[in-house]
């Protein structure tokens, strides 16, 4: 890993911020000079860190996704039956707290200027979290109603859409409540009482 001194780290932060500023202004195409002007850094400073804007974009992706992965890593895997209910939403709470802290990035890449590469990166991390969760709960195939691959895809899609919903609702629901809601839906479904199905 390339060593970065504090001044370069500060410049990286400025460039990341400027990237989002230009994106949120609707400028999905901009020059390195425009980016440097917005960041108040020189072109030589930019080229010390990145070869082009695409490399900057990937660096932004990687730094945010690394934090997301940390939030969704199950630290002490154990069977669902041995997990206290109050501990179940912990990773999802960290997920929503992470999104709230990095809200400009998620608003940009998920809503205002959708970035397929970033969204796919988020999907892959959530998919791994869901997979690990099922495995750590020691679910056996015979206990599942449908194929495990379908469950993983279904839950991953639901989590992605929940993130978009939360962003568009301007984070009115707290990270804790969002996490609790998703756990409740995952375990018990959306109904207070199970509906009677005729036939």
C-alpha positions in Angstrom: 0.0 0.0 0.0 1.4 3.4 -1.1 2.3 5.7 1.9 0.4 8.9 1.9 1.6 11.8 4.0 -0.9 14.0 6.0 -0.9 16.8 3.3 -1.8 14.3 0.6 -4.5 12.8 2.8 -6.0 16.2 3.2 -5.8 16.8 -0.5 -7.6 13.4 -1.1 -10.4 14.5 1.2 -10.8 17.8 -0.7 -10.9 16.0 -4.0 -13.4 13.5 -2.8 -15.6 16.3 -1.5 -15.3 18.2 -4.8 -16.2 15.1 -6.8 -19.5 14.9 -4.9 -20.1 18.7 -5.2 -19.8 18.6 -8.9 -21.9 15.4 -9.2 -24.7 16.9 -7.1 -24.7 20.0 -9.4 -25.6 17.6 -12.2 -22.1 17.7 -13.7 -21.6 14.0 -14.4 -18.8 14.9 -16.9 -16.2 17.4 -15.7 -12.5 18.0 -16.3 -9.6 17.6 -14.0 -9.1 21.3 -13.9 -12.8 21.9 -12.9 -12.3 19.3 -10.2 -9.1 20.9 -8.9 -10.7 24.3 -8.9 -13.6 23.0 -6.8 -11.2 21.2 -4.5 -8.8 24.2 -4.3 -5.8 22.0 -5.1 -3.3 22.2 -8.0 -3.2 19.8 -11.0 0.2 18.5 -9.9 -1.3 17.6 -6.5 -4.1 15.7 -8.3 -1.6 13.8 -10.5 0.5 12.8 -7.4 -2.6 11.0 -6.2 -4.5 9.8 -9.3 -3.9 9.3 -13.0 -7.4 10.4 -14.0 -10.9 11.0 -12.6 -11.8 7.4 -13.1 -9.1 6.4 -10.6 -10.4 9.0 -8.2 -13.9 7.6 -8.5 -12.7 4.0 -7.8 -10.7 5.2 -4.8 -13.9 6.8 -3.4 -15.8 3.6 -4.0 -13.2 1.5 -2.3 -12.9 3.7 0.8 -16.7 3.8 1.4 -17.2 0.1 0.6 -14.4 -0.9 3.1 -16.2 1.0 5.8 -19.5 -0.7 4.8 -17.9 -4.1 4.9 -16.6 -3.4 8.4 -20.1 -2.4 9.6 -21.6 -5.6 8.1 -19.0 -8.1 9.3 -20.5 -10.5 11.9 -18.0 -10.4 14.7 -19.3 -13.2 16.9 -21.4 -15.6 14.8 -23.8 -17.9 16.7 -27.0 -19.7 16.1 -30.2 -17.6 15.9 -31.6 -19.4 18.9 -28.7 -18.3 21.0 -28.7 -14.7 19.9 -30.5 -12.3 22.3 -33.2 -10.4 20.4 -31.7 -7.0 21.3 -28.4 -8.0 19.7 -30.0 -9.1 16.4 -30.2 -5.6 14.8 -26.6 -4.6 15.7 -25.0 -5.0 12.3 -27.9 -3.4 10.5 -27.8 -0.5 12.9 -24.1 -0.1 12.1 -25.1 -0.2 8.4 -27.6 2.6 8.7 -25.3 4.7 10.9 -22.6 4.3 8.2 -25.0 5.4 5.5 -26.0 8.4 7.6 -22.4 9.5 8.2 -21.6 9.0 4.4 -25.0 10.3 3.3 -23.6 12.5 0.6 -21.9 9.6 -1.1 -25.0 7.4 -0.9 -27.3 10.1 -2.0 -25.1 10.7 -5.0 -24.4 7.1 -6.0 -27.8 5.7 -5.2 -30.2 8.6 -6.1 -28.9 11.7 -7.9 -26.2 10.1 -10.1 -26.8 6.4 -9.8 -23.4 4.6 -10.1 -23.9 0.9 -11.2 -20.4 -0.1 -10.1 -20.8 1.3 -6.6 -24.4 -0.1 -6.2 -23.1 -3.5 -7.3 -20.3 -3.3 -4.7 -22.9 -2.5 -2.0 -25.0 -5.5 -3.2 -22.1 -7.9 -3.0 -21.2 -6.8 0.6 -24.9 -7.1 1.7 -25.2 -10.5 -0.1 -22.1 -11.8 1.9 -23.7 -10.5 5.1 -26.9 -12.3 4.4 -25.1 -15.5 3.4 -23.0 -15.3 6.6 -26.1 -14.7 8.7 -27.9 -17.7 7.3 -24.8 -19.9 7.8 -24.2 -18.7 11.4 -27.8 -19.3 12.3 -27.1 -23.0 11.3 -30.1 -23.2 9.0 -30.3 -26.5 7.2 -31.7 -26.8 3.7 -34.5 -28.9 5.0 -35.6 -26.1 7.2 -35.9 -23.6 4.4 -39.1 -23.1 2.3 -37.2 -22.3 -0.9 -33.6 -22.5 -2.3 -31.1 -20.6 -0.2 -29.8 -18.7 -3.3 -33.3 -17.3 -3.8 -33.5 -16.2 -0.2 -30.2 -14.4 -0.4 -31.2 -12.6 -3.6 -34.6 -11.7 -2.2 -33.2 -10.3 1.1 -30.3 -8.5 -0.6 -32.7 -6.7 -3.0 -35.0 -5.8 -0.1 -32.1 -4.2 1.8 -31.0 -2.2 -1.2 -34.5 -0.9 -1.7 -34.8 -0.1 2.0 -31.6 2.0 1.8 -33.0 3.9 -1.2 -36.4 4.4 0.6 -34.5 5.7 3.7 -32.5 8.2 1.7 -35.6 9.5 -0.2 -37.5 9.8 3.2 -34.6 12.1 4.3 -33.6 9.7 7.1 -36.8 10.4 9.1 -36.5 7.0 10.7 -33.6 6.5 13.1 -30.8 3.9 12.2 -31.9 1.9 15.3 -35.6 1.8 14.1 -34.7 1.0 10.5 -32.5 -1.9 11.8 -35.3 -3.2 14.1 -37.9 -2.9 11.3 -35.8 -5.0 8.9 -35.1 -7.7 11.5 -38.9 -7.8 12.4 -39.8 -8.2 8.8 -37.1 -10.8 8.2 -38.2 -12.9 11.1 -42.0 -12.4 11.3 -43.1 -10.9 8.0 -44.8 -7.5 7.6 -48.1 -8.4 9.3 -48.9 -7.9 13.0 -51.1 -11.0 12.7 -50.6 -13.6 10.1 -53.4 -13.3 7.5 -55.8 -16.2 6.9 -55.3 -17.6 3.4 -58.4 -19.4 2.1 -58.3 -22.4 -0.2 
